[in-house]
Amino acid sequence: MDLSERTGRSLAAPAFGARTLSLLTLLLGALLAQPVASELSAGAEDRLAYEKNTIEVVRQVARAVVAVQVTTDGESPMAQNDGQRFAGGSGFVVDEAGRIITNFHVVAMALGEATEDEVELEPGASLMVSFLDTPDEEHEVQVLGANPDVDLALLELLDPDRAPVVSPIPLADSDRVEVGQKAIAIGNPFGLHSTVTAGIISAVEREQPGVVGIEIPYIQTDAAINPGNSGGPLLNSAAEVIGINNTILAPAGAFAGIGLAVPSNLLAEAMSELRAGGLSGFAAAAAQLPDRPRLGLEISLRVGDYPRALRDQLGLPDEGVVVTGVSEGGPADRAGVQGPEAMVLVDDQPFPVGMDVITAVDGEPVQRAIDLQRVILDRGEGDVVTVTVWRDGSELSLEIELEVVPVEDD
Protein backbone atom coordinates (compact mmCIF):
# COMPACT_ATOMS: atom_id res chain seq x y z
CA MET A 1 0.00 0.00 0.00
CA ASP A 2 1.42 3.42 -1.03
CA LEU A 3 1.01 6.72 0.85
CA SER A 4 -2.00 7.84 -1.14
CA GLU A 5 -3.87 4.72 -0.18
CA ARG A 6 -3.01 5.21 3.48
CA THR A 7 -4.07 8.88 3.63
CA GLY A 8 -6.79 8.91 1.03
CA ARG A 9 -5.26 12.03 -0.59
CA SER A 10 -3.65 12.67 -4.01
CA LEU A 11 0.09 13.43 -4.20
CA ALA A 12 -0.13 14.96 -7.66
CA ALA A 13 0.02 18.73 -6.88
CA PRO A 14 1.91 19.89 -3.75
CA ALA A 15 0.68 23.18 -2.25
CA PHE A 16 4.26 24.50 -1.77
CA GLY A 17 7.34 24.55 -3.92
CA ALA A 18 9.89 21.82 -3.43
CA ARG A 19 12.43 24.19 -1.81
CA THR A 20 9.83 25.61 0.60
CA LEU A 21 8.65 22.12 1.47
CA SER A 22 12.23 20.97 2.14
CA LEU A 23 12.88 23.92 4.45
CA LEU A 24 9.65 23.32 6.35
CA THR A 25 10.52 19.63 6.66
CA LEU A 26 13.95 20.41 8.07
CA LEU A 27 12.55 23.01 10.48
CA LEU A 28 9.79 20.70 11.66
CA GLY A 29 12.26 17.87 12.09
CA ALA A 30 14.54 20.06 14.20
CA LEU A 31 11.66 21.22 16.39
CA LEU A 32 10.39 17.68 16.93
CA ALA A 33 13.85 16.28 17.55
CA GLN A 34 14.77 18.79 20.23
CA PRO A 35 12.50 17.56 23.07
CA VAL A 36 13.09 13.93 22.14
CA ALA A 37 16.84 14.48 22.35
CA SER A 38 16.41 16.14 25.76
CA GLU A 39 14.38 13.20 27.03
CA LEU A 40 16.95 10.71 25.76
CA SER A 41 19.73 12.71 27.35
CA ALA A 42 17.95 12.77 30.70
CA GLY A 43 17.28 9.04 30.47
CA ALA A 44 20.92 8.37 29.69
CA GLU A 45 21.96 10.37 32.74
CA ASP A 46 19.57 8.36 34.91
CA ARG A 47 20.93 5.11 33.60
CA LEU A 48 24.47 6.31 34.04
CA ALA A 49 23.81 7.16 37.70
CA TYR A 50 22.32 3.69 38.23
CA GLU A 51 25.28 2.07 36.53
CA LYS A 52 27.78 4.16 38.46
CA ASN A 53 26.23 3.02 41.72
CA THR A 54 26.42 -0.66 40.73
CA ILE A 55 30.06 -0.25 39.70
CA GLU A 56 30.92 1.53 42.96
CA VAL A 57 29.24 -1.14 45.09
CA VAL A 58 31.16 -3.88 43.30
CA ARG A 59 34.43 -1.98 43.70
CA GLN A 60 33.84 -1.53 47.41
CA VAL A 61 32.92 -5.06 48.38
CA ALA A 62 33.81 -7.60 45.67
CA ARG A 63 37.28 -8.25 47.15
CA ALA A 64 35.58 -9.58 50.28
CA VAL A 65 33.53 -12.15 48.34
CA VAL A 66 34.95 -15.66 48.01
CA ALA A 67 34.30 -18.83 46.06
CA VAL A 68 33.91 -21.89 48.30
CA GLN A 69 34.96 -25.34 47.10
CA VAL A 70 34.08 -28.52 48.97
CA THR A 71 35.83 -31.80 48.23
CA THR A 72 35.31 -35.26 49.68
CA ASP A 73 37.24 -38.41 48.84
CA GLY A 74 36.51 -42.12 48.71
CA GLU A 75 36.26 -42.43 52.48
CA SER A 76 33.08 -40.35 52.42
CA PRO A 77 29.72 -42.08 51.80
CA MET A 78 28.94 -39.06 49.59
CA ALA A 79 31.80 -39.82 47.19
CA GLN A 80 31.12 -40.62 43.54
CA ASN A 81 32.60 -43.36 41.38
CA ASP A 82 35.84 -41.50 40.76
CA GLY A 83 36.46 -41.38 44.50
CA GLN A 84 35.79 -37.67 44.82
CA ARG A 85 32.84 -35.36 44.99
CA PHE A 86 32.96 -31.61 44.49
CA ALA A 87 30.53 -28.89 45.44
CA GLY A 88 30.77 -25.15 45.22
CA GLY A 89 29.25 -22.07 46.68
CA SER A 90 30.03 -18.54 47.74
CA GLY A 91 30.78 -16.60 50.90
CA PHE A 92 31.98 -13.25 52.14
CA VAL A 93 34.18 -11.81 54.86
CA VAL A 94 31.93 -10.82 57.73
CA ASP A 95 34.22 -9.54 60.49
CA GLU A 96 37.61 -7.93 61.16
CA ALA A 97 39.08 -11.32 62.06
CA GLY A 98 38.66 -12.40 58.44
CA ARG A 99 35.96 -14.98 59.16
CA ILE A 100 33.73 -15.92 56.24
CA ILE A 101 30.00 -16.56 56.21
CA THR A 102 28.37 -19.02 53.84
CA ASN A 103 25.34 -21.30 53.77
CA PHE A 104 25.28 -24.42 55.93
CA HIS A 105 24.10 -26.48 52.97
CA VAL A 106 27.18 -25.44 50.97
CA VAL A 107 29.51 -27.21 53.42
CA ALA A 108 27.14 -29.86 54.81
CA MET A 109 28.36 -32.75 52.67
CA ALA A 110 31.90 -32.35 54.07
CA LEU A 111 30.81 -32.38 57.71
CA GLY A 112 31.31 -35.35 59.99
CA GLU A 113 30.75 -35.39 63.73
CA ALA A 114 29.25 -32.19 65.08
CA THR A 115 28.46 -31.19 68.65
CA GLU A 116 27.47 -28.04 70.46
CA ASP A 117 31.20 -27.36 70.89
CA GLU A 118 32.81 -28.41 67.62
CA VAL A 119 32.15 -29.15 63.98
CA GLU A 120 34.49 -31.66 62.34
CA LEU A 121 35.03 -32.57 58.69
CA GLU A 122 34.53 -36.03 57.24
CA PRO A 123 37.81 -37.96 56.85
CA GLY A 124 39.38 -36.88 53.57
CA ALA A 125 37.10 -33.88 53.12
CA SER A 126 38.45 -30.38 52.57
CA LEU A 127 37.11 -26.85 52.37
CA MET A 128 38.90 -24.21 50.29
CA VAL A 129 38.14 -20.58 49.42
CA SER A 130 39.58 -18.24 46.80
CA PHE A 131 39.39 -14.44 46.70
CA LEU A 132 38.60 -12.12 43.78
CA ASP A 133 42.10 -10.70 43.40
CA THR A 134 43.74 -14.12 43.44
CA PRO A 135 41.20 -16.61 42.06
CA ASP A 136 43.85 -19.25 41.43
CA GLU A 137 45.10 -19.21 45.02
CA GLU A 138 43.16 -21.45 47.37
CA HIS A 139 43.06 -21.06 51.14
CA GLU A 140 42.04 -23.87 53.47
CA VAL A 141 39.26 -23.13 55.94
CA GLN A 142 37.45 -24.95 58.71
CA VAL A 143 33.87 -24.65 59.93
CA LEU A 144 33.96 -22.72 63.17
CA GLY A 145 30.23 -22.68 63.83
CA ALA A 146 27.00 -23.62 62.07
CA ASN A 147 23.31 -22.89 62.54
CA PRO A 148 21.19 -25.15 60.32
CA ASP A 149 17.96 -23.37 61.36
CA VAL A 150 18.90 -20.31 59.27
CA ASP A 151 21.23 -22.26 56.93
CA LEU A 152 24.41 -20.41 57.94
CA ALA A 153 27.98 -21.51 58.61
CA LEU A 154 30.99 -19.49 59.75
CA LEU A 155 34.35 -20.40 58.20
CA GLU A 156 37.77 -19.66 59.63
CA LEU A 157 41.02 -19.49 57.64
CA LEU A 158 43.63 -21.97 58.82
CA ASP A 159 46.46 -19.68 57.67
CA PRO A 160 45.08 -16.13 57.71
CA ASP A 161 48.50 -14.59 57.08
CA ARG A 162 48.47 -15.99 53.53
CA ALA A 163 45.07 -14.54 52.68
CA PRO A 164 44.50 -11.06 51.23
CA VAL A 165 43.68 -8.34 53.73
CA VAL A 166 40.13 -7.24 52.95
CA SER A 167 37.53 -5.23 54.82
CA PRO A 168 34.41 -7.07 55.97
CA ILE A 169 31.14 -6.18 54.29
CA PRO A 170 28.86 -4.32 56.72
CA LEU A 171 25.40 -5.68 57.50
CA ALA A 172 22.31 -3.59 56.85
CA ASP A 173 19.12 -3.69 58.90
CA SER A 174 17.07 -6.11 56.81
CA ASP A 175 13.87 -5.02 58.58
CA ARG A 176 14.17 -1.76 56.63
CA VAL A 177 14.38 -3.43 53.22
CA GLU A 178 11.57 -2.29 50.94
CA VAL A 179 10.00 -3.92 47.92
CA GLY A 180 11.27 -2.29 44.74
CA GLN A 181 14.66 -1.22 46.02
CA LYS A 182 17.84 -2.17 44.21
CA ALA A 183 19.52 -5.51 44.90
CA ILE A 184 22.99 -6.66 43.79
CA ALA A 185 24.20 -10.26 44.05
CA ILE A 186 27.84 -11.32 43.88
CA GLY A 187 28.89 -14.95 43.86
CA ASN A 188 30.24 -18.01 42.11
CA PRO A 189 27.39 -19.44 39.97
CA PHE A 190 28.36 -22.59 38.07
CA GLY A 191 31.96 -21.93 39.12
CA LEU A 192 32.09 -18.55 37.35
CA HIS A 193 34.15 -16.64 39.90
CA SER A 194 32.86 -13.25 41.14
CA THR A 195 29.78 -12.95 38.95
CA VAL A 196 27.69 -9.81 39.52
CA THR A 197 23.95 -9.56 38.84
CA ALA A 198 21.44 -6.86 39.73
CA GLY A 199 17.70 -6.50 40.13
CA ILE A 200 15.18 -5.41 42.72
CA ILE A 201 13.66 -6.67 45.95
CA SER A 202 10.52 -8.49 44.83
CA ALA A 203 9.08 -9.34 48.27
CA VAL A 204 10.00 -9.54 51.94
CA GLU A 205 9.14 -12.14 54.59
CA ARG A 206 8.58 -14.75 51.92
CA GLU A 207 8.35 -17.68 54.34
CA GLN A 208 9.66 -20.98 53.03
CA PRO A 209 11.12 -24.03 54.80
CA GLY A 210 14.90 -23.90 55.10
CA VAL A 211 17.39 -26.73 54.86
CA VAL A 212 16.11 -28.45 58.05
CA GLY A 213 12.44 -27.65 57.54
CA ILE A 214 12.25 -24.60 59.81
CA GLU A 215 10.64 -21.70 57.99
CA ILE A 216 12.79 -18.68 57.17
CA PRO A 217 11.28 -15.26 56.33
CA TYR A 218 13.30 -14.90 53.13
CA ILE A 219 13.93 -11.77 51.09
CA GLN A 220 12.85 -12.40 47.50
CA THR A 221 14.76 -10.88 44.59
CA ASP A 222 14.83 -11.08 40.81
CA ALA A 223 18.60 -10.50 40.73
CA ALA A 224 19.79 -13.65 38.96
CA ILE A 225 21.18 -16.28 41.32
CA ASN A 226 21.98 -19.85 40.37
CA PRO A 227 23.70 -22.92 41.83
CA GLY A 228 26.99 -21.66 43.26
CA ASN A 229 25.57 -18.32 44.40
CA SER A 230 24.56 -19.87 47.72
CA GLY A 231 26.26 -18.12 50.62
CA GLY A 232 27.15 -14.98 48.68
CA PRO A 233 25.94 -11.50 49.61
CA LEU A 234 22.80 -9.74 48.42
CA LEU A 235 23.62 -6.03 48.67
CA ASN A 236 21.82 -2.72 48.69
CA SER A 237 22.96 0.44 46.89
CA ALA A 238 24.98 1.46 49.98
CA ALA A 239 27.21 -1.63 49.60
CA GLU A 240 25.69 -3.28 52.69
CA VAL A 241 24.55 -6.89 53.02
CA ILE A 242 20.78 -7.18 53.20
CA GLY A 243 20.72 -10.94 52.72
CA ILE A 244 22.69 -14.13 52.15
CA ASN A 245 21.72 -15.73 48.83
CA ASN A 246 20.26 -19.11 49.62
CA THR A 247 17.95 -20.77 47.12
CA ILE A 248 15.78 -20.33 44.05
CA LEU A 249 12.26 -21.38 43.14
CA ALA A 250 12.88 -22.95 39.75
CA PRO A 251 10.24 -25.28 38.28
CA ALA A 252 12.45 -25.86 35.23
CA GLY A 253 15.63 -26.29 37.28
CA ALA A 254 17.21 -22.95 36.34
CA PHE A 255 16.72 -19.38 37.54
CA ALA A 256 13.16 -18.26 36.87
CA GLY A 257 13.27 -14.81 38.44
CA ILE A 258 12.65 -15.89 42.04
CA GLY A 259 15.70 -15.96 44.29
CA LEU A 260 15.55 -16.14 48.07
CA ALA A 261 18.05 -14.73 50.56
CA VAL A 262 18.35 -15.18 54.33
CA PRO A 263 17.77 -11.71 55.89
CA SER A 264 20.91 -10.08 57.29
CA ASN A 265 19.25 -9.60 60.68
CA LEU A 266 19.08 -13.38 61.12
CA LEU A 267 22.83 -13.49 60.52
CA ALA A 268 23.38 -10.69 63.03
CA GLU A 269 21.32 -12.58 65.63
CA ALA A 270 23.22 -15.82 65.00
CA MET A 271 26.76 -14.38 64.92
CA SER A 272 27.58 -14.68 68.63
CA GLU A 273 26.76 -18.40 68.66
CA LEU A 274 28.52 -18.96 65.34
CA ARG A 275 31.69 -17.35 66.71
CA ALA A 276 31.43 -19.46 69.87
CA GLY A 277 31.75 -22.55 67.68
CA GLY A 278 29.89 -25.81 67.22
CA LEU A 279 26.30 -26.40 66.18
CA SER A 280 23.66 -23.94 67.34
CA GLY A 281 19.96 -23.41 66.81
CA PHE A 282 16.84 -25.37 67.64
CA ALA A 283 17.31 -28.07 65.06
CA ALA A 284 20.84 -28.68 66.31
CA ALA A 285 19.65 -28.82 69.91
CA ALA A 286 17.00 -31.38 69.03
CA ALA A 287 19.50 -33.48 67.07
CA GLN A 288 22.09 -33.38 69.85
CA LEU A 289 19.60 -34.15 72.57
CA PRO A 290 17.29 -36.88 71.22
CA ASP A 291 16.16 -37.80 74.73
CA ARG A 292 14.79 -34.38 75.66
CA PRO A 293 11.06 -34.08 76.38
CA ARG A 294 8.55 -33.59 73.62
CA LEU A 295 4.87 -32.94 73.04
CA GLY A 296 4.45 -36.05 70.91
CA LEU A 297 2.89 -34.44 67.87
CA GLU A 298 3.83 -33.49 64.30
CA ILE A 299 3.59 -30.01 62.80
CA SER A 300 4.26 -29.63 59.07
CA LEU A 301 1.85 -26.93 57.92
CA ARG A 302 0.74 -23.45 58.88
CA VAL A 303 -2.77 -22.13 58.41
CA GLY A 304 -1.30 -19.73 55.84
CA ASP A 305 -0.21 -22.69 53.70
CA TYR A 306 -3.85 -23.54 52.95
CA PRO A 307 -5.49 -22.05 49.83
CA ARG A 308 -7.70 -19.12 50.76
CA ALA A 309 -10.86 -20.80 49.47
CA LEU A 310 -10.23 -23.90 51.58
CA ARG A 311 -9.41 -21.81 54.65
CA ASP A 312 -12.69 -19.96 54.27
CA GLN A 313 -14.64 -23.17 53.72
CA LEU A 314 -13.17 -24.78 56.85
CA GLY A 315 -13.44 -21.57 58.88
CA LEU A 316 -9.79 -21.81 59.95
CA PRO A 317 -8.29 -19.11 62.19
CA ASP A 318 -6.07 -16.42 60.71
CA GLU A 319 -2.88 -17.75 62.33
CA GLY A 320 -1.64 -21.00 63.80
CA VAL A 321 0.07 -24.31 63.01
CA VAL A 322 -1.71 -27.44 61.87
CA VAL A 323 -1.43 -30.68 63.84
CA THR A 324 -0.63 -33.21 61.13
CA GLY A 325 0.12 -36.14 63.42
CA VAL A 326 -0.18 -37.24 67.06
CA SER A 327 1.96 -39.96 68.67
CA GLU A 328 -0.37 -42.63 70.01
CA GLY A 329 -0.22 -42.74 73.82
CA GLY A 330 2.09 -39.71 73.93
CA PRO A 331 1.66 -36.50 75.99
CA ALA A 332 -0.40 -34.65 73.36
CA ASP A 333 -2.58 -37.71 72.74
CA ARG A 334 -3.37 -38.09 76.45
CA ALA A 335 -4.17 -34.38 76.68
CA GLY A 336 -6.73 -34.74 73.93
CA VAL A 337 -4.98 -33.13 70.95
CA GLN A 338 -6.54 -34.37 67.72
CA GLY A 339 -4.86 -35.10 64.40
CA PRO A 340 -6.45 -35.03 60.94
CA GLU A 341 -9.66 -36.92 60.19
CA ALA A 342 -9.20 -36.86 56.41
CA MET A 343 -7.30 -35.32 53.51
CA VAL A 344 -8.62 -33.21 50.64
CA LEU A 345 -6.89 -32.47 47.35
CA VAL A 346 -6.55 -28.95 46.00
CA ASP A 347 -4.71 -28.78 42.66
CA ASP A 348 -3.38 -32.28 43.37
CA GLN A 349 -1.89 -31.17 46.70
CA PRO A 350 -3.21 -32.88 49.86
CA PHE A 351 -4.37 -30.85 52.84
CA PRO A 352 -5.45 -32.39 56.17
CA VAL A 353 -8.88 -31.50 57.53
CA GLY A 354 -10.73 -32.14 60.79
CA MET A 355 -7.61 -31.57 62.93
CA ASP A 356 -6.62 -29.21 65.73
CA VAL A 357 -4.82 -25.96 64.95
CA ILE A 358 -2.44 -24.70 67.66
CA THR A 359 -2.80 -20.93 68.00
CA ALA A 360 -0.89 -20.27 71.25
CA VAL A 361 1.35 -21.91 73.85
CA ASP A 362 1.40 -20.58 77.42
CA GLY A 363 -0.47 -17.53 76.15
CA GLU A 364 2.10 -16.68 73.45
CA PRO A 365 0.81 -16.63 69.84
CA VAL A 366 2.05 -19.41 67.57
CA GLN A 367 2.44 -18.49 63.91
CA ARG A 368 4.99 -21.09 62.82
CA ALA A 369 6.47 -24.33 64.14
CA ILE A 370 9.58 -22.63 65.50
CA ASP A 371 7.41 -20.57 67.90
CA LEU A 372 6.29 -23.83 69.49
CA GLN A 373 9.79 -25.32 69.39
CA ARG A 374 11.29 -22.35 71.25
CA VAL A 375 9.01 -22.97 74.22
CA ILE A 376 9.45 -26.75 74.32
CA LEU A 377 13.24 -26.71 74.02
CA ASP A 378 13.46 -24.50 77.11
CA ARG A 379 11.44 -26.93 79.24
CA GLY A 380 12.26 -30.15 81.06
CA GLU A 381 10.54 -33.48 81.51
CA GLY A 382 7.49 -33.17 83.74
CA ASP A 383 6.89 -29.49 82.92
CA VAL A 384 3.34 -28.61 81.93
CA VAL A 385 2.54 -26.30 79.01
CA THR A 386 -0.87 -24.89 78.16
CA VAL A 387 -1.66 -25.20 74.47
CA THR A 388 -4.52 -23.23 72.91
CA VAL A 389 -6.09 -25.10 70.00
CA TRP A 390 -8.77 -24.21 67.47
CA ARG A 391 -11.22 -27.05 66.87
CA ASP A 392 -14.37 -26.84 64.77
CA GLY A 393 -14.70 -23.11 65.25
CA SER A 394 -14.01 -23.07 69.01
CA GLU A 395 -10.88 -22.51 71.11
CA LEU A 396 -9.83 -24.99 73.78
CA SER A 397 -7.03 -24.88 76.36
CA LEU A 398 -5.24 -28.18 76.84
CA GLU A 399 -2.54 -28.87 79.44
CA ILE A 400 0.24 -31.15 78.23
CA GLU A 401 2.86 -32.65 80.53
CA LEU A 402 6.14 -33.02 78.65
CA GLU A 403 7.89 -36.34 78.62
CA VAL A 404 10.57 -38.14 76.65
CA VAL A 405 9.05 -39.68 73.51
CA PRO A 406 11.37 -42.19 71.81
CA VAL A 407 12.24 -41.16 68.26
CA GLU A 408 11.61 -43.98 65.80
CA ASP A 409 14.34 -44.69 63.27
CA ASP A 410 13.41 -44.44 59.59
C-alpha positions in Angstrom: 0.0 0.0 0.0 1.4 3.4 -1.0 1.0 6.7 0.9 -2.0 7.8 -1.1 -3.9 4.7 -0.2 -3.0 5.2 3.5 -4.1 8.9 3.6 -6.8 8.9 1.0 -5.3 12.0 -0.6 -3.7 12.7 -4.0 0.1 13.4 -4.2 -0.1 15.0 -7.7 0.0 18.7 -6.9 1.9 19.9 -3.8 0.7 23.2 -2.3 4.3 24.5 -1.8 7.3 24.5 -3.9 9.9 21.8 -3.4 12.4 24.2 -1.8 9.8 25.6 0.6 8.7 22.1 1.5 12.2 21.0 2.1 12.9 23.9 4.5 9.7 23.3 6.3 10.5 19.6 6.7 14.0 20.4 8.1 12.6 23.0 10.5 9.8 20.7 11.7 12.3 17.9 12.1 14.5 20.1 14.2 11.7 21.2 16.4 10.4 17.7 16.9 13.8 16.3 17.5 14.8 18.8 20.2 12.5 17.6 23.1 13.1 13.9 22.1 16.8 14.5 22.3 16.4 16.1 25.8 14.4 13.2 27.0 16.9 10.7 25.8 19.7 12.7 27.4 18.0 12.8 30.7 17.3 9.0 30.5 20.9 8.4 29.7 22.0 10.4 32.7 19.6 8.4 34.9 20.9 5.1 33.6 24.5 6.3 34.0 23.8 7.2 37.7 22.3 3.7 38.2 25.3 2.1 36.5 27.8 4.2 38.5 26.2 3.0 41.7 26.4 -0.7 40.7 30.1 -0.2 39.7 30.9 1.5 43.0 29.2 -1.1 45.1 31.2 -3.9 43.3 34.4 -2.0 43.7 33.8 -1.5 47.4 32.9 -5.1 48.4 33.8 -7.6 45.7 37.3 -8.2 47.1 35.6 -9.6 50.3 33.5 -12.2 48.3 35.0 -15.7 48.0 34.3 -18.8 46.1 33.9 -21.9 48.3 35.0 -25.3 47.1 34.1 -28.5 49.0 35.8 -31.8 48.2 35.3 -35.3 49.7 37.2 -38.4 48.8 36.5 -42.1 48.7 36.3 -42.4 52.5 33.1 -40.4 52.4 29.7 -42.1 51.8 28.9 -39.1 49.6 31.8 -39.8 47.2 31.1 -40.6 43.5 32.6 -43.4 41.4 35.8 -41.5 40.8 36.5 -41.4 44.5 35.8 -37.7 44.8 32.8 -35.4 45.0 33.0 -31.6 44.5 30.5 -28.9 45.4 30.8 -25.2 45.2 29.2 -22.1 46.7 30.0 -18.5 47.7 30.8 -16.6 50.9 32.0 -13.2 52.1 34.2 -11.8 54.9 31.9 -10.8 57.7 34.2 -9.5 60.5 37.6 -7.9 61.2 39.1 -11.3 62.1 38.7 -12.4 58.4 36.0 -15.0 59.2 33.7 -15.9 56.2 30.0 -16.6 56.2 28.4 -19.0 53.8 25.3 -21.3 53.8 25.3 -24.4 55.9 24.1 -26.5 53.0 27.2 -25.4 51.0 29.5 -27.2 53.4 27.1 -29.9 54.8 28.4 -32.7 52.7 31.9 -32.3 54.1 30.8 -32.4 57.7 31.3 -35.4 60.0 30.7 -35.4 63.7 29.3 -32.2 65.1 28.5 -31.2 68.7 27.5 -28.0 70.5 31.2 -27.4 70.9 32.8 -28.4 67.6 32.1 -29.2 64.0 34.5 -31.7 62.3 35.0 -32.6 58.7 34.5 -36.0 57.2 37.8 -38.0 56.8 39.4 -36.9 53.6 37.1 -33.9 53.1 38.5 -30.4 52.6 37.1 -26.8 52.4 38.9 -24.2 50.3 38.1 -20.6 49.4 39.6 -18.2 46.8 39.4 -14.4 46.7 38.6 -12.1 43.8 42.1 -10.7 43.4 43.7 -14.1 43.4 41.2 -16.6 42.1 43.9 -19.2 41.4 45.1 -19.2 45.0 43.2 -21.5 47.4 43.1 -21.1 51.1 42.0 -23.9 53.5 39.3 -23.1 55.9 37.4 -24.9 58.7 33.9 -24.7 59.9 34.0 -22.7 63.2 30.2 -22.7 63.8 27.0 -23.6 62.1 23.3 -22.9 62.5 21.2 -25.2 60.3 18.0 -23.4 61.4 18.9 -20.3 59.3 21.2 -22.3 56.9 24.4 -20.4 57.9 28.0 -21.5 58.6 31.0 -19.5 59.7 34.3 -20.4 58.2 37.8 -19.7 59.6 41.0 -19.5 57.6 43.6 -22.0 58.8 46.5 -19.7 57.7 45.1 -16.1 57.7 48.5 -14.6 57.1 48.5 -16.0 53.5 45.1 -14.5 52.7 44.5 -11.1 51.2 43.7 -8.3 53.7 40.1 -7.2 53.0 37.5 -5.2 54.8 34.4 -7.1 56.0 31.1 -6.2 54.3 28.9 -4.3 56.7 25.4 -5.7 57.5 22.3 -3.6 56.9 19.1 -3.7 58.9 17.1 -6.1 56.8 13.9 -5.0 58.6 14.2 -1.8 56.6 14.4 -3.4 53.2 11.6 -2.3 50.9 10.0 -3.9 47.9 11.3 -2.3 44.7 14.7 -1.2 46.0 17.8 -2.2 44.2 19.5 -5.5 44.9 23.0 -6.7 43.8 24.2 -10.3 44.0 27.8 -11.3 43.9 28.9 -15.0 43.9 30.2 -18.0 42.1 27.4 -19.4 40.0 28.4 -22.6 38.1 32.0 -21.9 39.1 32.1 -18.5 37.4 34.2 -16.6 39.9 32.9 -13.2 41.1 29.8 -13.0 38.9 27.7 -9.8 39.5 23.9 -9.6 38.8 21.4 -6.9 39.7 17.7 -6.5 40.1 15.2 -5.4 42.7 13.7 -6.7 46.0 10.5 -8.5 44.8 9.1 -9.3 48.3 10.0 -9.5 51.9 9.1 -12.1 54.6 8.6 -14.7 51.9 8.3 -17.7 54.3 9.7 -21.0 53.0 11.1 -24.0 54.8 14.9 -23.9 55.1 17.4 -26.7 54.9 16.1 -28.5 58.1 12.4 -27.6 57.5 12.2 -24.6 59.8 10.6 -21.7 58.0 12.8 -18.7 57.2 11.3 -15.3 56.3 13.3 -14.9 53.1 13.9 -11.8 51.1 12.9 -12.4 47.5 14.8 -10.9 44.6 14.8 -11.1 40.8 18.6 -10.5 40.7 19.8 -13.7 39.0 21.2 -16.3 41.3 22.0 -19.8 40.4 23.7 -22.9 41.8 27.0 -21.7 43.3 25.6 -18.3 44.4 24.6 -19.9 47.7 26.3 -18.1 50.6 27.1 -15.0 48.7 25.9 -11.5 49.6 22.8 -9.7 48.4 23.6 -6.0 48.7 21.8 -2.7 48.7 23.0 0.4 46.9 25.0 1.5 50.0 27.2 -1.6 49.6 25.7 -3.3 52.7 24.6 -6.9 53.0 20.8 -7.2 53.2 20.7 -10.9 52.7 22.7 -14.1 52.1 21.7 -15.7 48.8 20.3 -19.1 49.6 18.0 -20.8 47.1 15.8 -20.3 44.1 12.3 -21.4 43.1 12.9 -22.9 39.7 10.2 -25.3 38.3 12.5 -25.9 35.2 15.6 -26.3 37.3 17.2 -22.9 36.3 16.7 -19.4 37.5 13.2 -18.3 36.9 13.3 -14.8 38.4 12.6 -15.9 42.0 15.7 -16.0 44.3 15.6 -16.1 48.1 18.1 -14.7 50.6 18.4 -15.2 54.3 17.8 -11.7 55.9 20.9 -10.1 57.3 19.3 -9.6 60.7 19.1 -13.4 61.1 22.8 -13.5 60.5 23.4 -10.7 63.0 21.3 -12.6 65.6 23.2 -15.8 65.0 26.8 -14.4 64.9 27.6 -14.7 68.6 26.8 -18.4 68.7 28.5 -19.0 65.3 31.7 -17.3 66.7 31.4 -19.5 69.9 31.7 -22.5 67.7 29.9 -25.8 67.2 26.3 -26.4 66.2 23.7 -23.9 67.3 20.0 -23.4 66.8 16.8 -25.4 67.6 17.3 -28.1 65.1 20.8 -28.7 66.3 19.7 -28.8 69.9 17.0 -31.4 69.0 19.5 -33.5 67.1 22.1 -33.4 69.9 19.6 -34.2 72.6 17.3 -36.9 71.2 16.2 -37.8 74.7 14.8 -34.4 75.7 11.1 -34.1 76.4 8.5 -33.6 73.6 4.9 -32.9 73.0 4.4 -36.0 70.9 2.9 -34.4 67.9 3.8 -33.5 64.3 3.6 -30.0 62.8 4.3 -29.6 59.1 1.8 -26.9 57.9 0.7 -23.4 58.9 -2.8 -22.1 58.4 -1.3 -19.7 55.8 -0.2 -22.7 53.7 -3.8 -23.5 52.9 -5.5 -22.0 49.8 -7.7 -19.1 50.8 -10.9 -20.8 49.5 -10.2 -23.9 51.6 -9.4 -21.8 54.6 -12.7 -20.0 54.3 -14.6 -23.2 53.7 -13.2 -24.8 56.9 -13.4 -21.6 58.9 -9.8 -21.8 59.9 -8.3 -19.1 62.2 -6.1 -16.4 60.7 -2.9 -17.8 62.3 -1.6 -21.0 63.8 0.1 -24.3 63.0 -1.7 -27.4 61.9 -1.4 -30.7 63.8 -0.6 -33.2 61.1 0.1 -36.1 63.4 -0.2 -37.2 67.1 2.0 -40.0 68.7 -0.4 -42.6 70.0 -0.2 -42.7 73.8 2.1 -39.7 73.9 1.7 -36.5 76.0 -0.4 -34.6 73.4 -2.6 -37.7 72.7 -3.4 -38.1 76.4 -4.2 -34.4 76.7 -6.7 -34.7 73.9 -5.0 -33.1 71.0 -6.5 -34.4 67.7 -4.9 -35.1 64.4 -6.5 -35.0 60.9 -9.7 -36.9 60.2 -9.2 -36.9 56.4 -7.3 -35.3 53.5 -8.6 -33.2 50.6 -6.9 -32.5 47.3 -6.5 -28.9 46.0 -4.7 -28.8 42.7 -3.4 -32.3 43.4 -1.9 -31.2 46.7 -3.2 -32.9 49.9 -4.4 -30.9 52.8 -5.5 -32.4 56.2 -8.9 -31.5 57.5 -10.7 -32.1 60.8 -7.6 -31.6 62.9 -6.6 -29.2 65.7 -4.8 -26.0 64.9 -2.4 -24.7 67.7 -2.8 -20.9 68.0 -0.9 -20.3 71.3 1.3 -21.9 73.9 1.4 -20.6 77.4 -0.5 -17.5 76.2 2.1 -16.7 73.5 0.8 -16.6 69.8 2.0 -19.4 67.6 2.4 -18.5 63.9 5.0 -21.1 62.8 6.5 -24.3 64.1 9.6 -22.6 65.5 7.4 -20.6 67.9 6.3 -23.8 69.5 9.8 -25.3 69.4 11.3 -22.4 71.2 9.0 -23.0 74.2 9.5 -26.7 74.3 13.2 -26.7 74.0 13.5 -24.5 77.1 11.4 -26.9 79.2 12.3 -30.1 81.1 10.5 -33.5 81.5 7.5 -33.2 83.7 6.9 -29.5 82.9 3.3 -28.6 81.9 2.5 -26.3 79.0 -0.9 -24.9 78.2 -1.7 -25.2 74.5 -4.5 -23.2 72.9 -6.1 -25.1 70.0 -8.8 -24.2 67.5 -11.2 -27.1 66.9 -14.4 -26.8 64.8 -14.7 -23.1 65.3 -14.0 -23.1 69.0 -10.9 -22.5 71.1 -9.8 -25.0 73.8 -7.0 -24.9 76.4 -5.2 -28.2 76.8 -2.5 -28.9 79.4 0.2 -31.2 78.2 2.9 -32.6 80.5 6.1 -33.0 78.7 7.9 -36.3 78.6 10.6 -38.1 76.6 9.1 -39.7 73.5 11.4 -42.2 71.8 12.2 -41.2 68.3 11.6 -44.0 65.8 14.3 -44.7 63.3 13.4 -44.4 59.6 
